[in-house]
Amino acid sequence: MFGGFSIGMLPIVIIAIIIVANAVRVLPEYERGVVFRLGRVIGIKGPGLIFLWPVIDRMVKIGLRTVTLDVPVQEIITKDNVPCQVNAVCYFKVIDPIRAVVEIQDYFLATSQIAQTTLRSVLGQAEFDELLSHREKINTTLQKIIDQQTDPWGIKVSVVEVKDVQVPEQMQRAMAHQAEAERDRRAKIIAAEAEFQASVKLAEAAKIIAAEPITLQLRYLQTAVEIGRDKNSTILFPLPMEFFKMFMPADKNKN
């Protein structure tokens, strides 16, 4: 015995230290512990310092932070029979640690599988043009469906985003030709509308000139001024036939 301490007590002290070390746990702010006592859930503990009864208590740690789930590439055939490859990203978090432990064996794996199957199902019901131009609507639909399916597990899906859509090279060339044809069609429509508007304005101008012939002379003078800006220009002034009648003989005028 050394100072009242027996060597025979050393194993007991070591065992006591091990038991105390296993009974005391420290959980950070972003984790909770689901405690089972003799196989039954007794509640959630944490964050901070918690105590577990040795042998009879067991704790499962659950993180409460938002998890980023990368949904792998899925082979999709859209409603209009366009084959493509699509991947997505899903953000979710645990809001009920007890259900996340009791109701499902692996909530992360289960959420990943649900996200993949839902992605294939939803995009398979959409047309390819809708997949490209209405991405926000599809993301909302995916989020609602996945969140509804994972809610019994205590999982809240906040955001689902379709990241990338890849199509075969042959389909890309066909899409490029389609886009070029669409641009040509719009250009021709715009040109036709411009010609129509110009013809309407010309018709209105013709009506004004027919009602007031003097406007034609004013237009001649305006054109002459514009031509006269060039010093080497020769200006011709057109005159109406009535102007020359005063210089013709009177007998010819009578005839």
Residue, then its C-alpha position, 0 to 999 in steps of 0.5 A: m500500500f502506497g499512501g493509503f492506496s492499494i495496488g489492488m484498487l487500481p483496476i477498480v479506479i480504471i474501470a470507474i474512469i472508463i465508465v464516467a468517461n462513457a457516461v459524460r458526453v458533450l454535444p455542440e450546438y448543431e447536434r442533438g442526442v436521441v437517448f434510448r434507455l433499455g431500448r426505449v426512447i426517453g427523449i432528446k438531449g443537448p446541446g452541451l454537457i449530458f450524462l448517460w447511465p452506463v450500460i442502460d443508456r444509448m445515444v444516437k447523435i443527429g446533426l441539425r445543420t442543412v445538408t447538401l445532397d448532390v443528386p447524381v446524373q439521371e437518364i431522362i426521356t422527356k414527354d416529347n421523347v427527347p433523351c437527356q441527362v439531368n443532375a440536381v442538388c437538394y438541400f434538407k435538414v432534420i427537424d425531428p431527430i426522434r423520427a429521423v432515428v426511429e422511422i427510417q434506418d438511414y435518412f440520408l440514403a433514403t432522401s437521396q433515393i427519393a430525390q433520384t426517383t422523383l427527378r426521373s418521374v417529374l422530368g419524364q412528364a415535362e416537355f424538353d422546352e419546358l425543362l429549359s424555359h420553366r426551370e423554376k416551376i419544375n424546381t418547385t414541383l420537385q421540392k414539394i413532392i420530395d418534402q411531402q415524402t420525407d416529412p414522416w421521417g422528420i426531414k424538411v426539404s427546403v430547396v431542389e435545383v436542377k443543375d445541368v441538362q445535357v442532350p446528345e450531340q445530334m439533338q444539339r445540332a437539331m436544336a441549333h437549326q431550329a433556333e436559327a429557323e426561328r430567328d429567320r422567321r422573326a426577322k421576316i415578320i419584323a421586316a413585313e410589319a415595317e413594310f406594312q407600316a411604311s405603306v400605311k404612312l405613304a398612303e396617308a401622305a398621298k391623301i394629304i398631297a392629293a387634297e393639297p397640291i401645294t404640299l408637293q411643291l413644298r416637298y420639292l423645295q425641301t428636297a432641293v435644300e437637302i441636295g444643295r448641301d453638296k456644292n457640286s450638285t445641280i438643282l432642278f426646280p420642277l414647275p407646274m404646267e399652269f406656270f407656263k400658260m402666261f407665256m403662251p399666245a392668247d389665240k393658242n390659249k383660246n384653242 
